[in-house]
Amino acid sequence: MSESSLQSRRRVLKNSAVGFGHLAFMHLLQENCRADTVVASAADSTTGPLAPKLTHLAARAKRVIFLFMKGGPSHVDTFDPKPLLDRDHGKPLPFDLPRVTFAKQGNLLRSPWRFQRHGDSGLPVSELFPHVASHVDDLCILRSVHGTNPAHGGALLKLHTGSDQFVRPSLGSWVTYGLGTENENLPAFVTICPTLAHGGVNNWGAAFLPAHCQGTPIGNASLNADAVRVKHIRNQRVDLATQRRQLDLILAMNQDHLDRVGTNAALEGRLNSFELAYRMQASMPEIQDLARETNATQSMYGIDDPVTEDFGRQCLMARRFLESGVRFVQVTHSDSEVQWDQHSNLYLGHTKNAAEVDKPIAGLLQDLKSRGLLEDTLVLWGGEFGRTPTAQGNNGRDHNPHGFTMWMAGGGVKGGYAYGATDDYGYYAAENKMHVHDLHATILHLMGLDHERLTYRYAGRDFRLTDVAGHVATDILA
């Protein structure tokens, strides 16, 4: 065989090897791209990065409202009755405490509230929630939720982002990234009166996701709902026409820069935020103008009662956002004095908190249902953890992330249904255990998103809301 033929053969093998490697590399890139963008095929590419996107699965829900009860409401006093806890009041817990507890705990403490069965389903609800109890046939009560962190900060981050240690994108940001919005004049993700404590902005932040996935806060937990506004929503010195000319100039200058240097996600995100802020000047005040609602509707939310007015305003505002195409709305019940964190004065604290939210939540459920929105709106209620069945002091309960209750309504879940269970006293999740990752996977599934495919590549690896865990609770699907 001649040297030229050998050289030719070597060259062919070398080129082929590189070619095969190239094909394999392109396949990997294609898979990564598909994982990131399978839901990013915009129905209308002219509406920018927040355009509505295709789903992985048939979606049962189009939008989410998360009613967040900051501090940790007690499941054994609200939606998870424990007869043995009543029977054995004052006795020691008959099994071991967790290895790590937040505070010193004593003997078992019965609930000071009675439970009664309601609706056709006969599900028991505490007398703390008489108005919500009237909607029990719409509720899917999740009695076996559990997390990993007994501290507020870590537990809040875990519930909102899937991680209790690192800065990660929030649930609302992932939903926004996966689905976009249905109204280009409003943010896709709004959080009303959020708490600034225990993680603060990280609980509604986008982290490494694109900037347009960031939640937009309206006020904070220290402000009354009737006073909350988006900061600087109106420019008192420059009219809209002048603002438009300014934005057009800024856009032209930056577009020239982008043409020379190429893609710059941070810059493009800022430009998109300028445009959204401009459009919001007209749409946001209109959404927040509750005077457009009838007196009967405002009364249904409890706005005519000083006890329920504040949270009622938040819930009614949330419905208006949802109705206008906002994809994810969070409403937070919190204050600087009581919250739901009753290490002492359980009776006074939970009585106060429940009275403030019970009627507004029932009004929201009724309003969504009457408008045909509940069917494709997922309502989620709960806190960062529950409380212990054991006493702290003589009239309080400690933090309990090991087993607690949340509930869903609408959005394709079974109504009048209880899923999972804690043990006989309510300390640990015991049946059909639902970790926070499972909760997130189920929420995404209801929204038509596969939690294993909804990924974003950052710092050399693929990230997702559920990390490397998460199972969909298919039993709760209607």
C-alpha positions in Angstrom: 0.0 0.0 0.0 1.4 3.4 -1.0 2.3 6.1 1.5 -0.2 8.4 -0.2 -3.0 6.0 0.3 -2.1 5.5 4.0 -2.0 9.2 4.5 -5.3 9.5 2.8 -6.8 6.8 5.0 -5.4 8.4 8.1 -6.9 11.7 7.0 -10.2 10.1 6.3 -10.3 8.5 9.8 -9.2 11.6 11.4 -11.8 13.7 9.7 -14.5 11.1 10.3 -13.7 11.0 14.0 -13.9 14.7 14.3 -17.1 14.7 12.3 -18.7 12.0 14.5 -17.7 14.0 17.5 -19.2 17.1 16.0 -22.5 15.3 15.3 -22.6 14.0 18.9 -21.8 17.5 20.2 -24.6 19.0 18.1 -27.0 16.4 19.4 -26.1 17.3 23.0 -26.6 21.0 22.3 -29.9 20.3 20.7 -31.1 18.3 23.8 -30.0 21.1 26.1 -31.7 23.6 23.9 -34.9 21.6 23.8 -34.9 21.3 27.6 -34.6 25.1 27.9 -36.9 26.1 25.0 -39.5 23.4 24.5 -41.9 25.7 26.3 -40.3 28.8 24.7 -42.0 28.5 21.3 -43.9 31.7 21.5 -47.4 31.8 20.2 -46.7 35.3 19.1 -43.0 36.2 18.9 -43.8 39.9 18.4 -44.8 40.3 22.1 -41.2 39.8 23.4 -39.8 37.5 26.0 -43.0 37.3 28.0 -45.0 35.9 25.1 -47.3 33.0 25.9 -45.5 29.7 25.4 -46.4 26.1 24.6 -46.7 23.6 27.4 -45.1 20.2 27.8 -48.4 18.6 28.8 -52.1 19.4 28.6 -52.5 22.1 31.2 -55.2 21.9 33.8 -54.5 25.4 35.2 -53.6 28.7 33.4 -52.7 30.7 36.4 -51.8 30.4 40.1 -52.7 32.4 43.2 -50.6 31.5 46.3 -52.2 32.6 49.6 -49.1 32.6 51.9 -49.7 32.5 55.6 -46.3 33.7 57.0 -45.1 32.2 60.3 -46.6 28.7 60.0 -50.3 28.0 60.8 -50.9 25.0 62.9 -52.3 22.1 60.9 -53.6 20.3 64.0 -55.7 23.4 64.8 -57.0 24.1 61.3 -57.4 21.2 58.8 -55.9 18.1 60.3 -57.9 17.0 63.4 -56.2 14.5 65.8 -58.6 12.8 68.3 -55.7 11.1 70.1 -54.1 14.5 70.7 -57.3 15.5 72.6 -57.4 12.2 74.4 -53.7 12.3 75.5 -53.5 16.0 76.3 -50.8 16.7 78.9 -49.0 13.3 78.3 -45.5 13.0 76.9 -45.2 12.4 73.1 -45.1 8.6 72.8 -42.2 8.6 70.3 -39.0 10.4 69.7 -38.7 14.1 68.8 -36.7 15.0 65.7 -33.0 15.2 66.1 -33.1 18.9 65.6 -35.9 21.1 67.1 -36.2 24.8 67.0 -37.1 25.3 70.7 -37.7 23.2 73.9 -41.0 21.3 73.8 -43.2 19.8 76.5 -46.1 17.4 76.6 -48.9 17.0 74.1 -51.3 20.0 73.8 -54.8 19.5 72.5 -56.4 21.9 70.1 -58.6 24.6 71.7 -60.9 24.6 68.7 -63.5 22.0 67.7 -63.6 20.4 64.3 -66.8 19.9 62.3 -67.6 18.1 59.1 -68.8 20.1 56.2 -70.2 19.8 52.7 -71.0 16.7 50.7 -67.5 15.4 51.2 -67.8 15.6 55.0 -64.2 16.8 55.4 -63.5 18.2 58.9 -62.5 21.9 59.3 -61.7 23.8 62.5 -64.1 26.4 63.8 -61.4 28.9 63.1 -62.4 28.8 59.4 -66.3 28.9 59.2 -66.3 30.7 55.9 -63.7 28.6 54.2 -65.5 25.5 55.5 -68.4 26.4 53.3 -66.2 25.8 50.3 -64.7 22.5 51.6 -66.0 20.6 48.6 -63.7 22.7 46.4 -60.6 22.0 48.5 -58.0 19.4 48.0 -56.4 19.2 51.5 -52.8 18.1 51.5 -52.1 16.7 55.0 -48.7 15.2 54.5 -46.5 18.1 53.3 -43.0 18.1 54.8 -39.8 20.1 54.4 -36.3 20.1 55.8 -35.7 23.2 57.8 -37.2 24.2 61.2 -36.2 27.9 60.9 -38.3 30.5 59.2 -35.6 31.7 56.8 -34.7 28.3 55.4 -38.2 27.1 55.4 -39.5 30.1 53.5 -36.8 29.8 50.9 -37.4 26.1 50.6 -41.1 26.6 50.0 -40.6 29.5 47.5 -37.5 28.3 45.7 -36.9 24.6 46.4 -33.7 25.4 48.2 -33.2 26.4 51.8 -29.5 27.3 51.5 -28.8 28.8 48.1 -30.2 31.7 46.0 -32.4 30.0 43.5 -35.3 31.2 41.2 -38.7 31.3 42.9 -41.7 29.2 42.0 -43.4 32.2 40.4 -40.3 32.9 38.3 -40.1 29.3 37.1 -43.8 29.5 36.1 -43.2 32.8 34.3 -40.1 31.4 32.5 -42.1 28.3 31.4 -45.3 29.9 30.4 -44.9 33.7 29.8 -47.9 36.0 30.4 -51.3 36.7 28.8 -51.0 40.5 29.2 -48.0 42.3 27.9 -49.0 45.5 29.8 -48.5 43.9 33.2 -45.8 41.8 34.9 -46.3 38.0 34.6 -45.5 37.6 38.3 -46.9 39.9 41.1 -46.5 39.5 44.8 -48.8 41.7 47.0 -47.5 42.9 50.4 -44.7 40.4 50.6 -42.6 40.0 53.7 -39.2 41.5 53.6 -37.9 39.2 56.3 -36.6 35.6 56.1 -35.2 35.7 52.6 -37.0 38.8 51.5 -36.6 39.4 47.7 -35.1 36.0 47.2 -38.6 34.5 47.8 -39.9 36.2 44.7 -36.6 36.7 42.8 -35.5 35.3 39.4 -31.9 34.5 40.5 -30.1 33.4 37.3 -33.3 33.1 35.2 -33.9 36.0 32.7 -34.7 39.3 34.3 -38.3 39.3 33.0 -39.1 36.4 35.3 -38.6 38.5 38.4 -41.6 39.0 40.6 -42.9 42.5 40.9 -43.7 43.5 44.5 -46.6 45.8 45.3 -46.0 47.2 48.7 -44.7 45.1 51.6 -46.0 43.4 54.7 -45.5 46.6 56.8 -47.9 48.6 54.7 -51.7 48.6 54.6 -53.2 47.2 51.4 -55.1 50.4 50.7 -51.8 52.3 50.4 -49.7 49.9 48.4 -48.6 51.0 45.0 -45.9 50.2 42.5 -43.2 52.8 43.2 -42.9 55.6 40.7 -45.8 54.4 38.6 -46.4 57.9 37.4 -43.8 60.4 36.2 -45.1 63.8 37.5 -42.6 65.8 35.5 -42.6 64.2 32.0 -45.7 63.3 30.0 -46.3 60.0 28.2 -45.4 61.4 24.8 -42.1 62.7 25.9 -41.4 59.5 27.8 -42.0 57.6 24.5 -39.5 59.7 22.6 -36.9 59.2 25.4 -37.4 55.4 25.3 -37.2 55.3 21.5 -33.9 57.2 21.7 -32.5 54.9 24.5 -33.6 51.9 22.5 -31.9 53.1 19.3 -28.7 53.9 21.1 -28.6 50.5 22.8 -29.6 48.7 19.7 -26.6 50.2 18.0 -24.4 49.0 20.8 -26.0 45.5 20.6 -25.4 45.4 16.9 -21.7 45.9 17.5 -21.1 43.7 20.6 -23.7 41.0 20.1 -26.2 39.6 22.6 -26.3 41.0 26.1 -29.0 39.4 28.2 -28.7 41.9 31.0 -29.0 44.9 28.8 -31.9 43.4 26.8 -33.6 42.7 30.1 -33.3 46.3 31.2 -34.6 47.6 27.9 -37.6 45.2 28.2 -38.2 46.4 31.8 -38.3 50.0 30.6 -40.9 49.2 28.0 -43.0 47.2 30.5 -42.8 50.1 33.0 -44.0 52.5 30.4 -47.0 50.4 29.5 -47.8 49.7 33.2 -48.4 53.4 33.9 -51.9 53.0 32.4 -52.8 49.4 33.3 -51.5 49.1 36.9 -53.5 51.9 38.5 -56.6 50.6 36.7 -56.1 47.1 38.2 -55.6 48.5 41.7 -58.7 50.7 41.6 -61.1 48.6 43.7 -63.7 51.3 43.5 -64.6 49.8 40.1 -66.0 46.8 42.0 -69.6 46.7 43.3 -70.4 47.2 47.0 -71.6 43.6 47.1 -68.3 42.3 45.7 -66.3 44.4 48.2 -68.5 43.1 51.0 -68.0 39.5 49.9 -64.2 40.0 50.4 -64.8 41.7 53.8 -63.6 45.1 52.7 -66.4 46.7 54.7 -65.1 45.2 58.0 -62.0 46.6 59.6 -60.9 43.1 60.7 -60.9 41.7 57.2 -60.4 44.8 55.1 -56.7 44.6 54.6 -56.4 41.0 53.5 -59.7 41.4 51.6 -58.2 44.2 49.5 -55.2 42.0 48.7 -57.4 39.1 47.6 -59.7 41.3 45.5 -56.7 43.0 43.9 -55.2 39.5 43.2 -58.4 38.4 41.4 -58.2 41.5 39.2 -54.6 40.7 38.3 -55.5 37.1 37.5 -58.5 38.2 35.4 -56.2 40.6 33.5 -53.8 37.9 32.5 -51.1 37.9 35.2 -49.8 34.3 35.4 -48.7 34.1 39.1 -50.0 36.2 42.0 -48.9 35.8 45.6 -50.8 37.3 48.5 -49.1 37.3 51.9 -50.7 37.5 55.3 -48.2 38.8 57.7 -47.6 41.5 60.3 -44.8 42.5 62.5 -46.5 41.5 65.7 -48.4 38.2 65.5 -48.1 36.5 62.1 -48.9 32.8 62.5 -45.9 32.1 64.7 -47.5 31.3 68.0 -44.8 30.0 70.3 -47.1 31.4 73.0 -50.7 32.7 73.1 -51.8 30.2 70.5 -55.5 30.8 71.1 -55.3 34.6 70.8 -52.8 34.6 67.8 -54.6 32.0 65.7 -58.0 33.4 66.5 -56.8 36.9 65.3 -55.1 35.6 62.1 -57.9 33.3 61.0 -60.5 36.0 61.5 -58.5 38.3 59.2 -58.2 35.9 56.4 -61.2 33.5 56.6 -63.9 35.6 54.9 -61.6 37.1 52.2 -60.4 33.7 51.2 -64.0 32.4 51.0 -64.9 35.5 49.0 -62.1 34.9 46.6 -63.1 31.3 46.0 -66.7 32.3 45.5 -65.8 35.1 43.2 -63.4 33.0 41.1 -66.1 30.3 40.8 -68.9 32.6 39.8 -66.7 34.1 37.1 -65.7 30.7 35.7 -62.1 31.3 36.7 -61.7 28.7 39.4 -61.8 25.9 36.9 -58.4 26.9 35.4 -57.0 28.9 38.4 -54.9 27.0 40.9 -55.4 28.4 44.4 -52.7 27.3 46.9 -52.9 28.0 50.7 -50.4 27.4 53.4 -47.3 28.5 55.3 -43.6 27.6 55.4 -44.3 24.8 58.0 -46.9 23.7 60.6 -46.7 23.6 64.4 -45.9 20.8 66.8 -48.6 18.8 68.6 -46.4 19.3 71.7 -46.6 22.4 73.8 -44.0 25.2 74.0 -44.5 26.7 77.4 -48.1 26.1 78.4 -50.0 27.7 75.5 -47.9 27.7 72.3 -46.5 25.4 69.6 -43.0 25.2 68.1 -42.1 25.1 64.4 -42.8 21.8 62.7 -41.5 21.1 59.1 -41.9 17.4 59.5 -45.6 17.2 58.7 -48.1 19.9 58.0 -51.1 20.9 55.9 -51.6 23.0 52.8 -54.6 23.0 50.5 -55.3 23.6 46.8 -58.5 24.5 45.0 -59.5 24.7 41.4 -57.0 24.2 38.6 -57.6 20.6 38.0 -57.4 19.1 41.5 -60.0 17.0 43.2 -62.4 18.9 45.4 -63.6 17.6 48.7 -60.6 15.4 48.9 -57.9 14.8 51.6 -54.6 13.5 50.5 -52.0 12.0 52.7 -51.8 11.9 56.5 -49.6 12.7 59.5 -49.2 10.3 62.4 -51.8 9.9 65.1 -50.7 13.1 66.8 -49.7 15.2 63.8 -46.0 15.4 64.2 -44.6 13.5 61.1 -45.9 13.0 57.6 -46.8 9.3 57.5 -49.0 8.4 54.4 -48.5 9.6 50.8 -45.8 11.9 52.0 -45.4 15.0 49.9 -42.1 16.7 50.1 -41.8 20.4 49.1 -40.2 19.1 45.8 -43.3 16.9 45.2 -45.5 19.9 45.9 -43.6 22.0 43.3 -43.6 19.1 40.8 -47.4 18.8 41.1 -48.0 22.5 40.7 -45.9 22.6 37.6 -47.7 19.5 36.3 -51.1 21.2 36.8 -49.7 24.2 34.8 -48.8 21.8 31.9 -45.0 21.8 32.7 -42.9 18.7 33.2 -40.6 19.6 36.2 -37.8 17.4 34.8 -37.8 19.2 31.5 -38.3 22.8 32.7 -34.6 23.5 33.1 -32.1 26.3 32.8 -28.4 26.0 32.2 -26.3 28.1 34.4 -22.7 27.9 35.6 -22.1 24.7 33.7 -25.1 22.7 34.9 -28.8 22.3 34.4 -31.0 23.7 37.2 -34.7 23.0 37.8 -37.1 24.0 40.6 -37.2 20.5 42.0 -33.4 20.0 41.8 -32.9 16.2 41.3 -36.1 15.1 43.2 -39.8 15.6 43.0 -42.8 13.3 42.1 -46.2 14.4 40.8 -49.0 13.5 43.2 -51.2 12.0 40.5 -53.9 10.9 43.0 -55.0 14.5 43.5 -55.6 15.2 39.8 -59.3 15.5 38.9 
